[in-house]
Amino acid sequence: MNPTYVRGLLCTTNDGLNDSNLNSMNHRAWSGYLSYDSSSYSINEKLTSFSSNIIGCLSTPTVNDTNVLIHGEIYGDYAPIIDNILISDNVETLTSNIHELYKLDGSYCMAVQGKLGTICLRDPLGCKPLYIGKNHNSVSVSTQKSILVNSNFNVEDFIPGTAMILENELKIDARNLSPTPYSQYDADTLLTLLKNSIASRIGNKKTIGVSFSGGIDSSILISIANEFTEIKAFNVRMKDSHDFENAKKLANLLGIDLIEIEPKIEHIPDDIPNITSIAEITRPMDVSIALGFYYVAKTAKEHNTSTLFVGQLADELFGGYARYIRTLSEESPQFVTDMMNSDVHQAYTKNFERDEKITSPFVDLFVPYASLPIVNFALNCPIEYKIDVANDVRKLILRSVAKKLKLPDEIIYQTKKAIHFSSGIDKVVKRALKNN
């Protein structure tokens, strides 16, 4: 089994989809579409109808095993497990094999043409978007929600860590985050997990892009990734914002070249409709964050960089948000721990789906902190290793990792604002949305 890697998926039964909405996937299909109409596969530069049962957006013309389409990547020895999923001839065996697959690290959704039918799967963290729509006797699964919504489907998230046999709508729940506590929670253990995650995601890539805000999360990514490959760091900010000088200063301390992106204020109102359409968002905060990633991803492509690494999920895992430390001063440690763990479990709806969709016209997105071993470590890590209320310090254990990497003190001890605030984009977006 040698899967075909795609940049988006659409699987459907009994049609029911509106053909005119197919162009909402065009930005994902860099090299066209791979479509399957129950009898044969074909590659099309542009599809005009939904007559096919399965559609995959291609990044290259290379097509391997057409029984397995993977949007994203899986790390570890996954091929034997997927082979077993393909040949599973009863639900009990299939469920057991899916449980084994979901123990592996990875960021993906996939469609498998197995003995039991079309099996759709989504990784336990939900790093890649996936939605399920139902309309009368039709069921569809897609990486773009708008296709389903505009075809009058009732749409909901395809829950991470679950699977479905599309033809009979049989759902299999295999999500199991934080199953086993670690023997110790220290910077050395976390640094090893981070190195493994980053090295796996870099693979044999000669160059990667990193969205650099100047904060500790992206600085750790750059410091570790620099051991394995060439780095291009990108920073987006408005003139006279907090990040305008700060990111340049911190990049110099790290010894990296920084590609600076300064969006023109007059262009942002024109870009917002495109951002809201591609990322399928409406909240001003989401629009602000998506705009930043949109400009970074677009610039990365202009610099011949097809992959972008970001520091998302570090705040939820290691206590980076100010609301955690505020709540901890009022509530029990267990209350805040549950609050953080809930944020991790829900990150797919709040962050991953938005960020992957908005960058998809330009690059493939990688989130090294959203690694299953790192998440399991963090979910079991005692809160006192993350937050020091008395000294108003967050991300304690990440700061210890940064010390081991010998990062500059200015990076280790700074208090970082959220990127949409520190970049100055938030103010521009609020004005643009208010004027519209």
MOHU-V300153 format. One record per residue. PHI is phi in degrees with one decimal (999 if undefined). OMEGA is omega in whole degrees, -180 to 180 (NA if undefined). NEAR is the number of other ideal C-beta (glycine too) atoms within 12 Angstrom. Layout:
BEGIN
phi=PHI omega=OMEGA near=NEAR
phi=PHI omega=OMEGA near=NEAR
END
This chain:
BEGIN
phi=999 omega=177 near=26
phi=-128.5 omega=-169 near=17
phi=-65.8 omega=171 near=34
phi=-92.8 omega=179 near=35
phi=-90.6 omega=-177 near=32
phi=-127.5 omega=-178 near=45
phi=-113.4 omega=180 near=43
phi=165.9 omega=-175 near=47
phi=-134.5 omega=168 near=49
phi=-146.2 omega=178 near=51
phi=-125.3 omega=-178 near=46
phi=-145.8 omega=173 near=41
phi=-126.7 omega=176 near=31
phi=61.0 omega=175 near=21
phi=54.1 omega=-179 near=22
phi=90.8 omega=-178 near=24
phi=-94.1 omega=180 near=37
phi=-86.4 omega=-175 near=24
phi=-58.0 omega=-175 near=21
phi=-66.0 omega=-179 near=15
phi=-91.9 omega=-177 near=29
phi=-62.5 omega=-178 near=33
phi=-66.9 omega=177 near=23
phi=-71.6 omega=175 near=34
phi=-105.2 omega=-175 near=39
phi=-56.9 omega=-176 near=28
phi=-66.8 omega=179 near=31
phi=-85.8 omega=-171 near=41
phi=-90.1 omega=-178 near=35
phi=-60.8 omega=-178 near=26
phi=-118.7 omega=179 near=23
phi=100.5 omega=-175 near=27
phi=-121.4 omega=169 near=39
phi=-104.9 omega=-177 near=44
phi=-124.2 omega=-177 near=38
phi=-130.4 omega=-176 near=32
phi=-112.2 omega=178 near=21
phi=79.9 omega=178 near=19
phi=-124.5 omega=-179 near=11
phi=-159.7 omega=176 near=13
phi=-100.2 omega=174 near=25
phi=-149.8 omega=177 near=21
phi=-104.8 omega=-179 near=26
phi=-128.8 omega=175 near=27
phi=-67.5 omega=178 near=17
phi=-146.5 omega=178 near=17
phi=-91.2 omega=-179 near=34
phi=-114.3 omega=180 near=17
phi=-149.6 omega=180 near=20
phi=-98.0 omega=-177 near=34
phi=-65.5 omega=-179 near=21
phi=-80.1 omega=178 near=34
phi=-79.0 omega=-178 near=35
phi=-133.3 omega=178 near=42
phi=-129.9 omega=176 near=45
phi=-124.3 omega=178 near=48
phi=-87.5 omega=-173 near=40
phi=-93.8 omega=172 near=33
phi=-97.5 omega=174 near=30
phi=-137.5 omega=178 near=20
phi=-72.2 omega=-176 near=18
phi=-70.2 omega=177 near=18
phi=-124.5 omega=180 near=27
phi=-106.1 omega=-180 near=21
phi=-70.0 omega=-178 near=24
phi=-80.3 omega=175 near=31
phi=-85.8 omega=-178 near=30
phi=-136.2 omega=176 near=38
phi=-111.7 omega=-178 near=44
phi=-118.2 omega=172 near=40
phi=-99.5 omega=-175 near=49
phi=116.6 omega=-178 near=39
phi=-142.4 omega=173 near=35
phi=-121.5 omega=-178 near=37
phi=-113.3 omega=-175 near=28
phi=105.9 omega=-176 near=22
phi=-85.3 omega=-174 near=16
phi=-88.4 omega=-173 near=33
phi=-57.1 omega=179 near=20
phi=-62.0 omega=-179 near=16
phi=-67.9 omega=179 near=30
phi=-66.4 omega=174 near=36
phi=-57.5 omega=179 near=23
phi=-68.7 omega=176 near=25
phi=-63.8 omega=-180 near=42
phi=-59.2 omega=-174 near=31
phi=-97.5 omega=179 near=21
phi=-59.9 omega=-177 near=29
phi=-112.2 omega=173 near=15
phi=-148.1 omega=-172 near=15
phi=-65.8 omega=-179 near=23
phi=-61.8 omega=179 near=14
phi=-66.1 omega=179 near=20
phi=-59.7 omega=-179 near=33
phi=-60.5 omega=179 near=27
phi=-61.9 omega=-179 near=20
phi=-70.0 omega=178 near=34
phi=-66.8 omega=175 near=42
phi=-57.3 omega=179 near=27
phi=-64.5 omega=179 near=24
phi=-62.4 omega=-176 near=43
phi=-74.9 omega=171 near=36
phi=-81.2 omega=-178 near=28
phi=-85.0 omega=176 near=30
phi=-71.7 omega=178 near=35
phi=164.5 omega=177 near=40
phi=-129.3 omega=-170 near=44
phi=-165.7 omega=157 near=47
phi=-133.1 omega=-176 near=50
phi=-155.5 omega=173 near=48
phi=-124.5 omega=-177 near=47
phi=-123.2 omega=176 near=42
phi=-91.9 omega=-176 near=32
phi=-102.7 omega=-180 near=32
phi=-63.5 omega=-176 near=22
phi=-90.8 omega=179 near=28
phi=128.5 omega=179 near=30
phi=-85.3 omega=-176 near=37
phi=-104.7 omega=178 near=43
phi=-104.3 omega=-176 near=46
phi=-136.6 omega=176 near=52
phi=-140.1 omega=-174 near=46
phi=-59.2 omega=-172 near=43
phi=-61.6 omega=179 near=42
phi=-96.2 omega=-180 near=47
phi=72.9 omega=-176 near=43
phi=-66.7 omega=177 near=42
phi=-109.1 omega=-177 near=46
phi=-67.2 omega=175 near=47
phi=-158.4 omega=-177 near=46
phi=-130.7 omega=177 near=39
phi=-120.8 omega=180 near=36
phi=-124.5 omega=179 near=37
phi=-128.2 omega=-180 near=25
phi=-153.6 omega=-176 near=24
phi=58.2 omega=-179 near=15
phi=-99.6 omega=180 near=15
phi=-102.5 omega=175 near=27
phi=-130.8 omega=179 near=37
phi=-135.3 omega=176 near=48
phi=-125.2 omega=-175 near=49
phi=-149.0 omega=174 near=47
phi=-83.3 omega=175 near=48
phi=-117.4 omega=-177 near=43
phi=-67.7 omega=-172 near=36
phi=-61.4 omega=178 near=32
phi=-58.1 omega=-178 near=41
phi=-76.4 omega=-179 near=38
phi=-61.8 omega=-177 near=23
phi=-72.2 omega=175 near=26
phi=-100.5 omega=176 near=31
phi=65.3 omega=173 near=18
phi=-85.7 omega=167 near=31
phi=-80.9 omega=-168 near=18
phi=-114.4 omega=173 near=26
phi=-145.8 omega=178 near=22
phi=-66.6 omega=168 near=28
phi=-78.1 omega=-170 near=42
phi=-63.1 omega=178 near=29
phi=-56.0 omega=179 near=37
phi=75.7 omega=174 near=36
phi=-116.0 omega=176 near=32
phi=-142.1 omega=179 near=43
phi=-145.8 omega=167 near=40
phi=-86.5 omega=-167 near=32
phi=-63.9 omega=-173 near=35
phi=-63.8 omega=179 near=24
phi=-116.4 omega=177 near=16
phi=57.6 omega=178 near=23
phi=-77.0 omega=-177 near=23
phi=-99.4 omega=179 near=27
phi=-122.9 omega=-179 near=32
phi=-100.4 omega=-179 near=20
phi=-131.2 omega=-179 near=30
phi=-72.8 omega=-177 near=29
phi=-152.6 omega=177 near=23
phi=-79.9 omega=176 near=33
phi=58.1 omega=-177 near=26
phi=-78.8 omega=-171 near=20
phi=-132.9 omega=176 near=14
phi=-64.8 omega=175 near=15
phi=-82.8 omega=-179 near=25
phi=-72.5 omega=177 near=10
phi=-150.2 omega=-178 near=16
phi=-121.4 omega=-179 near=26
phi=-138.4 omega=-176 near=20
phi=-65.7 omega=-180 near=27
phi=-63.6 omega=180 near=20
phi=-63.9 omega=-180 near=27
phi=-64.5 omega=179 near=42
phi=-61.7 omega=177 near=28
phi=-62.2 omega=179 near=22
phi=-63.5 omega=179 near=34
phi=-65.0 omega=179 near=42
phi=-62.7 omega=179 near=29
phi=-63.5 omega=-179 near=24
phi=-64.0 omega=-177 near=42
phi=-66.5 omega=179 near=39
phi=-62.6 omega=179 near=26
phi=-62.6 omega=-177 near=30
phi=-74.8 omega=174 near=40
phi=-73.2 omega=180 near=30
phi=54.8 omega=180 near=19
phi=-104.5 omega=-180 near=12
phi=-67.4 omega=-177 near=27
phi=-77.9 omega=-179 near=15
phi=-144.1 omega=173 near=24
phi=-130.5 omega=171 near=39
phi=-99.3 omega=176 near=44
phi=-130.3 omega=174 near=49
phi=-78.0 omega=-172 near=50
phi=-109.7 omega=179 near=50
phi=-98.1 omega=-174 near=47
phi=95.0 omega=-179 near=44
phi=-83.5 omega=-175 near=44
phi=-68.9 omega=-177 near=41
phi=-63.3 omega=-178 near=43
phi=-72.6 omega=178 near=45
phi=-66.6 omega=176 near=44
phi=-63.7 omega=178 near=45
phi=-56.6 omega=-178 near=48
phi=-65.1 omega=-179 near=46
phi=-59.3 omega=-180 near=37
phi=-75.3 omega=-177 near=38
phi=-61.5 omega=-180 near=40
phi=-62.6 omega=177 near=29
phi=-74.5 omega=-170 near=18
phi=-113.6 omega=-174 near=26
phi=-160.6 omega=177 near=26
phi=-80.4 omega=-176 near=22
phi=-113.8 omega=166 near=38
phi=-118.0 omega=-177 near=35
phi=-99.0 omega=-177 near=43
phi=-123.3 omega=177 near=46
phi=-131.7 omega=178 near=44
phi=-110.6 omega=179 near=43
phi=-164.8 omega=176 near=38
phi=-84.5 omega=178 near=34
phi=-61.9 omega=179 near=19
phi=71.6 omega=175 near=15
phi=-80.0 omega=178 near=32
phi=-57.2 omega=-176 near=31
phi=-79.2 omega=-173 near=40
phi=-58.5 omega=178 near=23
phi=-99.5 omega=-174 near=20
phi=-62.2 omega=-178 near=31
phi=-64.9 omega=178 near=42
phi=-64.3 omega=-180 near=24
phi=-61.7 omega=-177 near=19
phi=-71.2 omega=176 near=34
phi=-63.1 omega=178 near=32
phi=-64.4 omega=178 near=19
phi=-64.3 omega=178 near=24
phi=-80.1 omega=-179 near=36
phi=75.9 omega=-180 near=17
phi=-116.6 omega=173 near=31
phi=-79.6 omega=-176 near=20
phi=-114.8 omega=175 near=35
phi=-92.2 omega=-174 near=30
phi=-93.2 omega=-178 near=28
phi=-124.0 omega=179 near=36
phi=-119.9 omega=-180 near=27
phi=-61.1 omega=176 near=33
phi=-81.5 omega=-176 near=14
phi=-55.2 omega=-177 near=21
phi=-72.1 omega=-180 near=11
phi=-85.7 omega=-173 near=21
phi=-60.3 omega=179 near=35
phi=-58.5 omega=178 near=24
phi=-74.3 omega=-179 near=15
phi=-81.5 omega=-174 near=29
phi=-57.1 omega=179 near=33
phi=-58.9 omega=178 near=18
phi=-67.3 omega=180 near=24
phi=-64.1 omega=-178 near=41
phi=-66.3 omega=179 near=28
phi=-72.3 omega=-177 near=27
phi=-67.3 omega=-177 near=39
phi=-83.5 omega=178 near=40
phi=56.4 omega=-176 near=33
phi=-133.4 omega=177 near=34
phi=-137.0 omega=-176 near=17
phi=-63.7 omega=-180 near=21
phi=-54.6 omega=180 near=25
phi=-62.5 omega=179 near=23
phi=-63.0 omega=179 near=31
phi=-63.2 omega=179 near=36
phi=-62.0 omega=180 near=40
phi=-64.9 omega=-179 near=37
phi=-63.0 omega=178 near=42
phi=-59.8 omega=179 near=49
phi=-58.7 omega=180 near=49
phi=-66.5 omega=178 near=47
phi=-60.1 omega=-179 near=45
phi=-68.1 omega=178 near=40
phi=-64.0 omega=-179 near=45
phi=-63.9 omega=179 near=41
phi=-62.7 omega=179 near=33
phi=-67.6 omega=178 near=30
phi=-58.7 omega=178 near=38
phi=-62.4 omega=179 near=26
phi=-63.3 omega=177 near=18
phi=-100.3 omega=176 near=26
phi=57.6 omega=177 near=17
phi=-116.2 omega=-174 near=33
phi=-101.2 omega=178 near=28
phi=-128.5 omega=-180 near=36
phi=-131.7 omega=177 near=48
phi=-101.6 omega=-179 near=48
phi=-131.5 omega=-175 near=47
phi=-96.7 omega=-178 near=45
phi=-60.3 omega=177 near=43
phi=86.0 omega=179 near=40
phi=-62.1 omega=-180 near=44
phi=-64.5 omega=-180 near=36
phi=-67.7 omega=-176 near=39
phi=-75.6 omega=-169 near=50
phi=-122.2 omega=171 near=42
phi=76.6 omega=-175 near=40
phi=-83.2 omega=-176 near=37
phi=-83.0 omega=-180 near=29
phi=-62.2 omega=-178 near=22
phi=-65.1 omega=178 near=21
phi=-67.0 omega=-177 near=36
phi=-71.7 omega=175 near=30
phi=-64.6 omega=-178 near=17
phi=-67.7 omega=-178 near=24
phi=-66.3 omega=177 near=30
phi=-76.8 omega=-177 near=18
phi=-115.5 omega=-175 near=14
phi=-120.8 omega=-180 near=19
phi=-74.2 omega=175 near=13
phi=-56.3 omega=180 near=23
phi=-66.8 omega=178 near=14
phi=-60.4 omega=-179 near=17
phi=-71.4 omega=176 near=30
phi=-59.2 omega=178 near=30
phi=-63.5 omega=179 near=19
phi=-63.5 omega=179 near=27
phi=-67.2 omega=180 near=41
phi=-63.3 omega=177 near=27
phi=-63.1 omega=178 near=18
phi=-62.8 omega=177 near=31
phi=-65.0 omega=-179 near=42
phi=-64.4 omega=-178 near=29
phi=-99.0 omega=-176 near=22
phi=-61.4 omega=-180 near=35
phi=-64.2 omega=180 near=40
phi=-83.2 omega=-174 near=28
phi=-91.3 omega=-173 near=25
phi=-128.8 omega=-168 near=39
phi=-60.3 omega=-177 near=42
phi=-62.4 omega=179 near=38
phi=-60.2 omega=-172 near=38
phi=-70.4 omega=180 near=45
phi=-67.7 omega=-178 near=44
phi=-67.5 omega=-175 near=42
phi=-71.5 omega=179 near=42
phi=-90.2 omega=-172 near=46
phi=-63.0 omega=176 near=41
phi=-68.5 omega=-169 near=33
phi=-123.4 omega=-173 near=33
phi=-142.9 omega=167 near=41
phi=-96.7 omega=-173 near=40
phi=-95.4 omega=178 near=46
phi=-128.3 omega=-177 near=46
phi=-125.5 omega=-174 near=47
phi=-61.1 omega=178 near=45
phi=-69.0 omega=178 near=45
phi=-86.0 omega=177 near=47
phi=-106.8 omega=-175 near=41
phi=-55.5 omega=178 near=43
phi=-62.4 omega=179 near=35
phi=-67.4 omega=179 near=41
phi=-63.5 omega=179 near=44
phi=-63.1 omega=176 near=30
phi=-61.7 omega=-175 near=40
phi=-68.3 omega=-179 near=43
phi=-65.5 omega=179 near=35
phi=-96.2 omega=-175 near=28
phi=-71.0 omega=-180 near=35
phi=-57.7 omega=-174 near=24
phi=-65.0 omega=180 near=34
phi=-69.1 omega=174 near=18
phi=-86.1 omega=-178 near=31
phi=-110.8 omega=-172 near=38
phi=-130.2 omega=174 near=37
phi=-116.0 omega=-176 near=21
phi=-65.2 omega=-175 near=23
phi=-58.9 omega=-178 near=11
phi=-104.6 omega=177 near=12
phi=55.1 omega=-178 near=18
phi=-119.2 omega=178 near=28
phi=-111.7 omega=178 near=37
phi=56.1 omega=-177 near=44
phi=-54.3 omega=-174 near=34
phi=-70.0 omega=175 near=40
phi=-67.9 omega=177 near=46
phi=-65.3 omega=176 near=36
phi=-66.4 omega=175 near=28
phi=-61.7 omega=-180 near=38
phi=-61.1 omega=177 near=36
phi=-63.4 omega=179 near=24
phi=-64.5 omega=177 near=23
phi=-83.1 omega=179 near=30
phi=60.5 omega=175 near=17
phi=-72.8 omega=-180 near=34
phi=-61.9 omega=180 near=23
phi=-58.6 omega=-179 near=15
phi=-60.5 omega=178 near=22
phi=-83.8 omega=-176 near=37
phi=-63.1 omega=-170 near=31
phi=-105.3 omega=180 near=21
phi=-72.1 omega=172 near=29
phi=-99.3 omega=-173 near=24
phi=-95.0 omega=173 near=35
phi=-84.8 omega=174 near=24
phi=-60.8 omega=-171 near=28
phi=-59.9 omega=-177 near=43
phi=-70.3 omega=174 near=32
phi=-86.2 omega=-174 near=25
phi=-67.4 omega=180 near=31
phi=-81.0 omega=-178 near=43
phi=84.2 omega=-177 near=33
phi=-69.8 omega=-176 near=46
phi=-56.3 omega=-179 near=32
phi=-63.2 omega=-179 near=24
phi=-65.7 omega=-180 near=36
phi=-64.5 omega=-180 near=37
phi=-60.6 omega=178 near=23
phi=-65.5 omega=-178 near=20
phi=-65.0 omega=-179 near=27
phi=-68.8 omega=179 near=25
phi=-66.0 omega=-179 near=12
phi=-71.1 omega=179 near=11
phi=-91.5 omega=NA near=15
END
